[in-house]
Amino acid sequence: MSKHSSSSSDEDTKETETEKKAVIKKTDMNLEMQQAAVDATYAAMEAYEKEKDVAANVKREFDKKYSPTWNCFVGKDFGW
């Protein structure tokens, strides 16, 4: 593999990592739970394409790890 190809691959990885920035705006979860939410979300986003499937997976993970009942919303267009 040439040095140029390796460099290009590194740039692609950096772009992907930049796109995956979690922003937690308001929560009452402790730092461990916040990190678990970010990790579960990233893993679900890798495994599923549909937002509803990502949300369902994160909910299942949190129900298992922290006891039911959790809700998870994924997407851009919703209100509180």
Summary of the structure (lengths in Angstrom):
residues: 80
radius of gyration: 15.9
end to end distance: 50.8
largest distance: 51.4
contacts: 153
relative contact order: 0.10
helix: 62%
strand: 0%
